[in-house]
Amino acid sequence: MTKVKNVSSTPDSSIWRLIWQSHRVAFAKVIALNLLNALVGVLTIAYINQDLLSGKSLTWQSLAIFLGLIIALLATTFISQFALTKLGHQFVLELRQKIVKQILDSDITQTQAIGSARLLASLSTDIQAITTAFVRLPELIQGVILCVGAGLYLGFLSLPLLLIVAVWITITIVVSGKLVNHVYAYLEKIRLTNDQLYQDYQAVIDGQPELKLHRPRAKRLYQSFAEHTEAFRNDIIKADTFHLSAVNWSNIMMFAGIGIVLVLSQVLSLASLPVALTFGVTLLFLKVPLLSAVGAYPTLQSAQVALNKIQSLGLAHYQAEFLVDLDKFNDWQQLHFDQIAYAYPKGKNGGNNSDKMATQFALSPLKFTLQRGEVVFLIGANGSGKTTFAKLLTGIYPPTHGDIKVTLANGDIVAVRESLLADYRQLFSAIFSDFYLFDTLMNDKGENPDDSLVSEWLAKLEISHKTHILNHQIQDTKLSQGQKKRLAMLLAVADNKPIMLLDEWAADQDPSFRRYFYHDLIPMLKAMGKTLFVISHDDSYFAAADRLLLMKHGILTELTDDARQQATHDAISAIS
């Protein structure tokens, strides 16, 4: 995989600045190639004007020189365009890789606040906009450089006439620029609307079962979607109208410029007719690259809007490596929660990415110790904070207050600061209720797991007849939710992590397998040296736990003695 350069970027950084920062040498070469291409273009124009159109007698040598210039122009155009296109797409490749790595390194609370729809829009629409810009970028660069080179040549022929042409082209560019600025404004609105459309798409796809059962809700969602699509259509029509107006204006003004040059050169006696014709031919020659540059400029603006949108996500600072010490806490003996508290950022629910904590839910300061090798059950009502506590325990959520401490075999106590969270997380394999089922088996080192272990647990989980493993790849994941959880358990066992966290894992299992899980699988996992932390509502099987914890309104209590004996659903209701 290509190593991505570490480019620091801030919101509203220009594409040019980022390219220059990350690919300075390559960018300089591209500019040099485009200058060479412009020089060959100017030489071609000069040869046409001064030799082919001068009235001189033409020979085979004249044709050979002209064809040589054309071949040189074709070659330099191709090479300069190829170099610029290659550089642009390399930049896009690195940007795409960089964003994904930043997402992987960002706090989950941050990515949740951003939302999956907005992230997907950046990874697809925004990246595509930048890619499109680089497809058109050679037209813009070559058009600008060729116009500058041609201007120098025309100035050599007649400075007064060049000044007239320069004023005319300046007026053309200024008006075109104002029209294109309107394009930029509408592009920003289009990008915001696109975010809303992605949210609508996600709601339609993910919420289809619920929408089937609630037609008024489906109607309202469709009406909202229709409004967003209409807004998108109106804005893109306006953007295209201003863009086409800019192109048409430039086209007409270039034709008009030819007439202005011919008339003024004679009326004001600024230049001879051959020189005036040279100016006219040159302007005609420049019309295509200039119009291409005007046409390409909005795509660059669209790319800048997309880049600004990506940078506004507020993802983690980019670092190329997966910096983690897999063995940092391998010899752990105890995990301590010392007055740990947590509150969700407002952005999680409201989209307001603020450092202030929302007041709708918080975990009170918790004191908790997990001993190596024990089986701990956590119970409590829905919404009491069980999953939040589990994500704090695994280090997925960094605590708002308090410290996580790890006691090692040698007696050392290590405080898990932010810099050590990635190392700390390597202690855990977890199956949350909203788990994602990957299809590749690997151990904690990222290597192939033991084949005999995989085969053994395929049989223990009773899914050998439902799927099979080929080259450590799961071949069939089109299973029921309960069977997918069993596959997730297989992946967790293959991970070979010392601590396994299971969030309502048995909820989707049939009664017989649920009993098998508590009576047989848990002891098997414990015999393998696993420390188990299980979130459960299965009151009939609380005896399988070494310790029983109750979460209520964000407050953690350990149930012991009589309280534990009475921890049935009715007893829990009485306690709460």
C-alpha atoms as one frame of an Amber mdcrd trajectory, in Angstrom:
protein
   0.000   0.000   0.000   1.220   3.473  -0.867   2.569   5.331   2.105   0.598
   8.509   2.567   2.581  11.612   3.382   1.712  13.377   6.614   0.206  16.620
   5.409  -1.170  18.938   8.053  -4.312  20.622   6.841  -6.745  23.108   8.268
 -10.248  23.999   7.145 -10.290  26.069   3.963  -6.745  25.061   3.001  -6.437
  25.357  -0.749  -5.863  22.335  -2.936  -2.835  24.077  -4.428  -1.250  24.564
  -1.016  -1.781  20.934  -0.056  -0.350  19.684  -3.345   2.666  21.944  -2.936
   3.204  20.753   0.645   3.004  17.059  -0.189   4.423  16.905  -3.738   6.668
  19.927  -4.157   9.166  18.340  -6.547   6.537  16.650  -8.712   4.481  19.841
  -8.838   7.519  21.871  -9.932   8.179  19.334 -12.705   4.580  19.623 -13.846
   4.818  23.407 -14.046   8.083  23.118 -15.991   6.484  20.695 -18.459   3.524
  23.019 -18.953   5.872  25.949 -19.552   7.674  23.885 -22.183   4.329  23.029
 -23.775   3.377  26.715 -23.829   6.723  27.586 -25.417   6.200  25.030 -28.179
   2.662  26.361 -28.680   3.918  29.935 -29.013   6.653  28.824 -31.433   3.999
  27.067 -33.522   1.890  30.236 -33.617   4.940  32.324 -34.521   5.925  29.960
 -37.322   2.420  29.994 -38.770   2.282  33.780 -38.695   5.788  34.641 -39.794
   6.464  31.892 -42.318   3.306  30.186 -43.487   1.157  33.356 -43.678   3.865
  35.843 -44.643   3.656  35.326 -48.355   7.021  33.626 -48.599   7.403  30.769
 -51.031   6.784  27.523 -49.178   8.903  24.396 -49.593   8.932  20.819 -48.408
  11.274  22.028 -45.690   8.564  24.450 -44.506   6.118  21.554 -44.263   8.665
  19.424 -42.415   9.332  22.190 -39.869   5.603  22.745 -39.369   4.938  19.021
 -38.897   7.887  18.830 -36.478   6.388  21.646 -34.393   2.979  19.922 -34.436
   4.559  16.626 -33.291   6.471  18.485 -30.567   3.255  20.242 -29.508   1.394
  16.928 -29.360   4.204  15.298 -27.385   4.618  18.113 -24.849   0.836  18.428
 -24.452   0.478  14.691 -23.779   3.447  14.510 -21.396   2.426  17.624 -19.426
  -1.206  16.489 -19.202  -0.169  12.983 -18.168   2.197  14.306 -15.487  -0.457
  16.631 -14.087  -3.180  13.977 -14.222  -0.906  11.455 -12.488  -0.027  13.981
  -9.778  -3.687  14.887  -9.273  -4.865  11.317  -8.936  -1.959  10.507  -6.614
  -3.123  13.377  -4.429  -6.694  12.020  -4.497  -5.473   8.504  -3.654  -3.520
   9.794  -0.679  -6.426  11.985   0.430  -8.807   9.007   0.297  -6.406   6.852
   2.318  -5.797   9.681   4.749  -9.503  10.214   5.461 -10.124   6.521   6.130
  -7.121   6.393   8.474  -8.367   9.515  10.271 -11.789   7.889  10.724 -10.112
   4.788  12.161  -8.116   6.946  14.591 -10.969   9.269  15.611 -12.936   8.860
  18.830 -16.146   6.960  18.254 -18.087   9.772  19.926 -16.743  12.147  17.264
 -17.665   9.918  14.311 -21.091   9.316  15.882 -21.589  13.076  16.175 -20.648
  13.507  12.513 -22.986  10.724  11.417 -22.469   7.915   8.930 -24.386   9.743
   6.163 -22.032  12.733   6.289 -18.956  10.512   6.407 -20.147   8.477   3.430
 -20.910  11.683   1.523 -17.341  12.876   2.078 -15.857   9.519   1.085 -17.936
   9.354  -2.087 -19.322  12.677  -3.346 -16.520  14.903  -2.057 -13.750  12.610
  -3.231 -15.456  12.292  -6.619 -15.654  16.099  -6.914 -11.925  16.395  -6.242
 -11.200  13.609  -8.720 -13.259  15.345 -11.409 -11.373  18.573 -10.785  -8.077
  16.889 -11.429  -9.411  15.442 -14.673 -10.079  19.018 -15.838  -7.064  20.593
 -14.149  -4.692  20.146 -17.140  -7.068  22.269 -19.226  -6.923  25.058 -16.650
  -3.140  24.998 -16.190  -2.354  24.766 -19.885  -4.890  27.446 -20.796  -3.426
  29.929 -18.315   0.217  29.235 -19.189  -0.422  29.246 -22.932  -2.246  32.590
 -22.673   0.675  34.080 -20.728   3.196  32.752 -23.272   1.143  34.005 -26.204
   0.841  37.391 -24.498   4.636  37.694 -24.306   4.903  36.868 -28.007   2.221
  39.394 -28.963   3.896  42.053 -26.834   7.039  41.520 -28.856   5.054  42.214
 -32.045   3.085  45.274 -30.872   2.931  46.512 -27.319   0.055  49.025 -27.903
  -2.086  46.377 -29.553  -1.255  43.953 -26.753  -2.482  46.486 -24.191  -5.817
  46.701 -26.007  -6.052  42.918 -26.125  -5.046  42.697 -22.452  -7.767  45.177
 -21.430 -10.311  43.282 -23.511  -9.331  39.905 -22.075  -9.238  41.397 -18.552
 -12.826  42.586 -18.960 -13.709  39.131 -20.243 -12.063  37.379 -17.302 -13.493
  39.769 -14.661 -17.057  39.283 -15.860 -16.495  35.534 -16.201 -15.059  35.505
 -12.687 -18.142  37.198 -11.253 -20.357  34.682 -12.998 -18.230  31.808 -11.736
 -18.367  33.185  -8.170 -22.116  32.655  -8.312 -21.360  29.084  -9.330 -19.205
  28.673  -6.205 -22.006  29.953  -3.946 -24.474  27.484  -5.396 -21.930  24.660
  -5.194 -21.742  25.183  -1.428 -25.548  24.993  -1.194 -25.565  21.897  -3.392
 -23.029  20.192  -1.110 -25.156  20.898   1.993 -28.241  19.570   0.242 -26.278
  16.487  -0.747 -25.658  15.744   2.943 -29.414  15.871   3.524 -30.002  13.544
   0.582 -27.537  11.007   2.016 -29.442  11.107   5.294 -32.677  10.517   3.386
 -31.118   7.582   1.515 -29.934   6.062   4.788 -33.385   6.454   6.356 -35.078
   4.852   3.337 -32.701   1.869   3.291 -32.198   1.263   7.027 -35.761   2.103
   8.034 -37.557   0.200   5.290 -39.295  -2.348   7.584 -40.629   0.420   9.856
 -41.666   2.525   6.854 -43.581  -0.455   5.424 -45.616  -0.537   8.623 -46.177
   3.222   8.873 -47.288   4.749   5.585 -47.784   8.303   6.975 -44.158   8.266
   8.148 -43.076   6.959   4.737 -45.084   9.736   3.073 -43.517  12.428   5.254
 -40.009  11.071   4.593 -40.728  11.000   0.872 -42.027  14.578   0.962 -38.874
  15.704   2.787 -36.768  13.836   0.226 -38.738  15.462  -2.614 -38.074  18.911
  -1.132 -34.347  18.172  -0.900 -34.194  16.844  -4.472 -36.094  19.886  -5.706
 -33.684  22.199  -3.884 -30.777  20.247  -5.378 -32.287  20.563  -8.867 -32.908
  24.301  -8.524 -29.409  25.013  -7.207 -27.658  22.902  -9.820 -29.692  24.561
 -12.603 -28.607  27.970 -11.311 -24.991  26.812 -11.000 -25.010  25.398 -14.528
 -26.666  28.549 -15.870 -23.967  30.807 -14.437 -21.284  28.395 -15.641 -22.653
  28.310 -19.192 -23.090  32.077 -19.136 -19.416  32.440 -18.244 -18.385  30.102
 -21.075 -20.648  31.777 -23.644 -19.534  35.228 -22.552 -15.867  34.243 -22.951
 -16.511  32.646 -26.341 -18.317  35.668 -27.760 -15.806  38.116 -26.310 -12.891
  36.245 -27.888 -14.558  36.438 -31.313 -15.322  40.095 -30.702 -11.712  40.654
 -29.691 -10.517  39.568 -33.112 -12.708  42.225 -34.732 -11.631  44.887 -32.224
  -7.957  44.190 -32.937  -8.367  44.353 -36.706 -10.383  47.583 -36.645  -8.379
  49.491 -34.020  -5.034  48.507 -35.499  -6.020  50.211 -38.729  -8.123  53.119
 -37.416  -5.519  54.132 -34.832  -2.561  52.990 -36.963  -1.267  50.848 -34.113
   0.138  48.045 -36.250   0.403  46.844 -39.808  -2.220  44.565 -41.261   0.039
  41.459 -41.091   0.675  42.127 -37.380  -3.044  42.650 -36.801  -3.779  39.381
 -38.594  -1.168  37.695 -36.407  -3.029  38.997 -33.358  -6.320  37.730 -34.775
  -4.917  34.267 -35.577  -3.336  34.084 -32.123  -6.602  35.011 -30.404  -8.370
  32.399 -32.496  -5.707  29.892 -31.470  -6.157  30.836 -27.799  -9.957  30.653
 -27.874 -10.139  26.888 -27.251  -7.627  26.692 -24.358  -9.073  29.846 -22.773
 -12.615  28.513 -22.949 -11.405  25.170 -21.604  -9.801  26.995 -18.681 -13.024
  28.915 -17.981 -14.979  25.662 -18.200 -12.576  23.834 -15.892 -12.486  26.516
 -13.209 -15.896  25.664 -11.657 -14.789  22.059 -11.193 -11.817  23.340  -9.223
 -14.177  25.445  -7.133 -16.365  22.407  -6.564 -13.274  20.500  -5.447 -12.404
  23.297  -3.020 -15.921  23.141  -1.547 -15.510  19.380  -1.174 -12.095  19.737
   0.452 -13.430  22.333   2.895 -16.267  19.946   3.743 -13.845  17.102   4.410
 -11.607  19.263   6.577 -14.606  20.534   8.574 -15.348  16.992   9.804 -12.866
  17.520  12.630 -11.369  14.039  12.393  -8.286  12.926  14.307  -4.913  14.278
  13.242  -3.485  12.078  10.533  -0.674   9.665  11.311   0.482   7.074   8.846
   1.248   4.224  11.215  -0.969   2.057  13.398   0.943   2.899  16.546   0.079
   0.335  19.174   1.968  -1.875  21.631   0.159  -5.221  21.490   1.992  -6.563
  24.536   1.838  -3.478  26.752  -0.729  -4.883  29.194  -0.528  -8.611  28.415
   0.466  -9.503  31.980  -2.357  -7.512  33.552  -3.858  -8.737  36.824  -6.443
  -6.097  37.678  -8.295  -3.269  35.939  -9.338  -0.410  38.216 -11.956   2.231
  37.531 -11.129   5.095  39.885 -14.055   7.549  40.015 -14.725   7.114  36.302
 -17.515   9.297  34.904 -18.835   9.806  31.422 -21.289  12.095  29.663 -22.157
  12.069  25.975 -21.162  15.072  23.888 -24.116  17.081  22.574 -23.078  16.214
  19.059 -24.042  12.566  19.535 -27.739  13.353  19.419 -28.053  16.856  18.181
 -25.262  17.182  15.681 -23.773  20.089  17.623 -20.181  19.022  18.017 -19.531
  20.779  21.289 -17.169  20.032  24.127 -19.970  20.718  26.567 -21.596  17.583
  27.841 -25.249  16.822  27.369 -27.315  16.498  30.475 -29.736  13.871  29.226
 -27.545  10.961  30.357 -24.323  10.478  32.263 -22.555   7.763  34.221 -21.931
   8.789  37.799 -18.404   8.435  39.180 -17.763   4.680  39.319 -15.378   2.572
  41.353 -14.877  -0.880  39.884 -12.186  -3.552  39.794 -11.980  -6.435  37.316
  -9.813  -9.377  38.352  -8.023 -11.532  35.818  -9.833 -14.816  35.158 -13.195
 -13.952  36.689 -16.664 -13.970  35.127 -18.650 -10.790  35.749 -22.293 -10.247
  34.786 -23.792  -6.785  34.414 -27.575  -6.415  34.635 -29.955  -3.481  34.545
 -32.866  -1.953  32.724 -32.645  -0.717  29.149 -31.131   2.742  29.050 -29.492
   2.378  32.448 -25.980   2.783  31.015 -24.801  -0.827  30.625 -23.488  -0.507
  27.061 -21.950   2.887  27.827 -20.125   1.320  30.768 -18.986  -1.546  28.536
 -17.530   0.885  25.987 -15.765   2.727  28.810 -14.379  -0.562  30.084 -13.013
  -1.484  26.659 -11.540   1.992  26.141 -13.754   2.762  23.135 -15.155   5.754
  25.032 -12.530   7.824  26.852 -13.772   8.767  30.336 -14.899  12.325  30.986
 -13.430  12.201  34.486 -11.422   9.756  36.568  -8.674   7.276  35.818  -8.368
   3.757  34.469  -5.479   1.916  36.138  -3.956  -1.456  35.306  -2.078  -3.569
  37.841   0.617  -5.702  36.212   2.063  -9.025  37.335   5.138  -7.328  38.789
   2.956  -5.115  40.967   3.360  -1.951  38.885   0.234   0.170  38.478  -0.083
   1.949  35.117  -2.508   4.830  34.635  -4.137   4.563  31.211  -3.754   8.038
  29.819  -5.023   9.064  26.380  -1.714   8.068  24.790  -2.087   4.519  26.166
  -5.743   3.967  25.293  -4.901   2.253  21.992  -2.587  -0.166  23.833  -5.214
  -0.734  26.542  -7.921  -1.622  24.000  -5.821  -4.552  22.765  -6.812  -6.436
  25.927 -10.383  -6.823  24.679 -12.427  -8.633  22.121 -16.054  -7.524  22.241
 -19.386  -8.382  20.682 -21.713  -5.436  21.117 -25.396  -5.554  20.280 -24.715
  -3.506  17.110 -21.648  -5.528  16.090 -20.255  -5.671  12.566 -19.414  -9.163
  11.335 -16.079  -9.267   9.507 -15.410 -12.277   7.294 -11.669 -12.707   8.000
 -10.331 -14.681  10.950  -7.109 -13.494  12.550  -5.418 -13.556  15.923  -4.348
 -10.654  18.113  -1.137 -10.218  16.080  -3.044  -9.913  12.788  -1.855 -13.376
  11.748  -3.779 -16.501  10.789  -5.305 -18.192  13.833  -4.754 -21.782  14.787
  -6.759 -23.976  12.381  -7.545 -26.596  14.991  -8.915 -23.907  17.321 -11.169
 -22.586  14.561 -12.467 -26.057  13.682 -13.025 -26.871  17.348 -15.103 -23.764
  17.976 -17.062 -24.083  14.754 -18.295 -27.363  16.196 -18.812 -25.990  19.720
 -20.872 -23.107  18.360 -22.899 -25.567  16.261 -22.511 -23.687  12.983 -20.313
 -26.134  11.040 -23.330 -27.055   8.920 -24.221 -23.419   8.238 -20.924 -22.060
   7.019 -17.359 -23.083   6.332 -13.947 -21.483   6.488 -11.657 -21.316   3.451
  -8.220 -19.744   3.798  -9.404 -18.204   7.073 -12.311 -16.498   5.267 -15.903
 -17.077   6.310 -17.681 -18.199   3.171 -21.273 -17.550   4.148 -22.511 -14.760
   6.425 -26.147 -14.786   5.218 -27.384 -16.194   8.489 -29.871 -15.391  11.220
 -28.916 -12.824  13.843 -28.286 -15.554  16.397 -26.024 -17.465  13.988 -24.160
 -14.260  13.100 -23.505 -13.769  16.804 -22.040 -17.272  16.946 -19.724 -16.368
  14.063 -18.813 -13.195  15.934 -17.962 -15.393  18.922 -15.740 -17.482  16.619
 -13.891 -14.334  15.552 -13.532 -13.267  19.193 -12.079 -16.648  20.168  -9.683
 -16.494  17.205  -8.634 -12.995  18.339  -7.016 -14.622  21.367  -7.504 -11.548
  23.528  -7.388 -12.015  27.326 -10.737 -10.275  28.027 -13.981 -10.996  26.219
 -16.967  -8.663  26.541 -20.392  -9.890  25.467 -23.295  -7.440  25.231 -26.592
  -9.347  25.363 -24.925 -12.057  23.289 -27.409 -14.769  24.226 -30.494 -12.640
  23.519 -30.919 -13.987  19.967 -30.177 -17.624  20.743 -32.797 -20.337  21.097
 -33.492 -21.557  24.684 -31.432 -24.739  24.413 -28.356 -22.988  23.023 -28.763
 -20.193  25.544 -28.608 -22.765  28.319 -25.597 -24.355  26.586 -23.883 -20.952
  26.486 -24.210 -20.322  30.213 -23.609 -23.887  31.401 -20.893 -25.010  28.965
 -19.408 -22.279  26.755 -18.679 -19.836  29.585 -16.749 -22.464  31.593 -14.884
 -23.431  28.383 -13.881 -19.832  27.770 -12.835 -19.427  31.393 -10.747 -22.613
  31.166  -8.949 -21.006  28.172  -7.843 -18.229  30.516 -10.439 -15.707  29.364
 -11.788 -13.027  31.629 -15.474 -12.586  30.791 -17.640  -9.498  31.183 -21.218
 -10.336  30.184 -24.199  -7.982  29.906 -27.242 -10.142  30.469 -30.949 -10.199
  31.270 -31.041 -13.960  31.713 -31.905 -14.083  35.416 -32.081 -17.895  35.362
 -28.339 -18.126  34.747 -26.879 -15.570  37.159 -25.245 -18.434  39.039 -22.750
 -18.761  36.166 -21.172 -15.451  37.223 -18.453 -14.993  39.824 -19.787 -11.476
  40.442 -23.072  -9.734  39.662 -23.308  -5.989  39.014 -26.415  -3.831  38.696
 -26.523  -0.619  36.658 -29.349   1.802  37.500 -29.580   5.334  36.097 -25.839
   5.434  35.537 -24.983   4.191  39.056 -23.113   0.888  39.464 -23.816  -1.434
  42.399 -22.456  -4.897  43.103 -25.057  -7.419  44.235 -23.807  -9.757  46.944
 -25.217 -12.293  49.365 -29.012 -11.986  49.692 -29.291  -9.335  46.975 -27.639
 -11.667  44.533 -29.799 -14.605  45.550 -32.886 -12.543  44.857 -31.662 -11.174
  41.533 -34.507 -12.412  39.396 -36.433 -10.014  37.210 -38.888  -9.391  40.030
 -36.094  -8.912  42.518 -34.299  -6.480  40.224 -37.530  -4.521  39.892 -37.818
  -4.384  43.632 -34.219  -3.172  43.979 -34.772  -0.497  41.364
